[in-house]
Amino acid sequence: MSENINKNNRNRTLSIALCGLFVALLAICSWISIPLTVPVTMQTFAVFLCAGLLGTKRSVASIGCWILMGFIGVPVFAGFQGGPAVIIGPLGGYIVGFIVTAIIVGVASDKISRKPVVLGVAMFIGLVICYAIGTVWFMYFYTKASGPIGLGATLGMCVFPFVIPDCVKIVIAVILTKRLERFV
């Protein structure tokens, strides 16, 4: 019985440490940024890697903690930003969409398979849904602040420039997930 308690404590400690590590990785990857209308960052890479390695529960906890830290003002988002205005602003939908991406990739990793093709497809599906959430969110908040904007213009600013870089991030995340999974 004592052995089971020690094992559970070790697993819990490992989970907390991994979640903390990925919160830090998310922040660092957010700061690596090329400023555009929607900054090109390494956030999506960190989300993909986190969900692929940690699975659903731990990746959602990590990303949720990162979002909460940013929401309360810790500058963990792109451009060293933090505060509720980032989440409640036009770009907040992409950040919130990371939780959905983590759920999709985590479920694929936990329940379907950890094969590279499955992880890659799950990451791509998660990315598309994140784009959809972020685009609708952007259009709503942009319209409130600056007037109407069309879907084509929004996709041109917020999605199309990022498809190829994000697909490259998926490939790198899948490769690293496969190489690092034995350590997690």
Phi, psi and omega in degrees: 000316179299326178295320179295320179295316178298319179295318178296318178296319178296316179296318179295317179296317178299317179298316180296317180297317180295319178298316178298319179299317181284333172298315178296317179297319177300316180296313181297316180293333176290327182283339176280103195215140169251111187289121171226194176305310169247117186300142172276113181233179175262013180304312183298322176302313180297321178296313179300312182295316179302309182292321179295321182273319189265345183079186189295301188299310184288326179288320178295321177298316181296311182292320177298319178295317178300315179296316179299317177301315179296320181297321182278000172116355177291131186282069183259357181267174180307143180070022182055040180261158174202172178108161183298333181298331179291315182288320184274358179270184184302330184266356183298332181296326178292323178292314178297324178298338178297329178294317178296318177301315180297321179296314181296311181292319179297316178297317177300316181292318183283318193250333186260290182190154175258016177294146183305319181296317180296314179298316180299315179295317179298319179296320179294316178298316178300321178297315180298318179292322175299317176301316182297312179299312181297322181292314178298315179300312180301312181300318180298307184288326177295317180298318179297322185272323190232357183106173186299147175222139182278164179297318180299316179295320179295314179298322179295328180271322195250346185235301188307319180293347188252353184298308182294311177302321180290326176293323175296319178298322178298313180301313180295319180296320178296314180299313180293323177301314180295323182284330185262348188300330181289343180269349184261000000 
